[in-house]
Amino acid sequence: MVVEIISVIVILAVITIGYKVAPHRDLGKSKPFLAVFPKYKCLVSVTYNPDVLESKLEEFGFKKVGEKGEGVKFTRGSVLGELSVNLTKVDLHLSSANSTKTCLLVNASWVAAFDTGDHWILTKELAEKLENA
């Protein structure tokens, strides 16, 4: 029994560490059928202005949690939520790519070992809404 518990803890630790160190992948043109460690990045055609972006993201349920490096970090949802990307805790990091574009990074707050495209759809919709807002 102890060996099984230790094995589960080790597996969870390996998955969590793997997710945290895995790089964000480019959003791409099409939704993946299955993505391992879903973390996405894309460039949004909107000028980087933390105050303006904060007001836009509040409409989608995101709350500013602070500044991280050269950007601003937002979050929404709950760690205790369901498996739906609409309810789980999602982190969003925005930073300036250049004078006319903002870099958007989206990932699960804790860990997501795999995904059937929900994180991709969320990132795509956020990028489109930020550009069209």
Secondary structure, DSSP 4 states (H G I P E B T S, - for coil): -HHHHHHHHHHHHHHHHHHHHSPPEE--SS--SSEES-EEEEEESS---HHHHHHHHHTTT-EEEEEETTEEEEEESBTTS-SSTTTB-EEEEEEESSSS-EEEEEEESS--SEESSHHHHHHHHHHHHHHH-
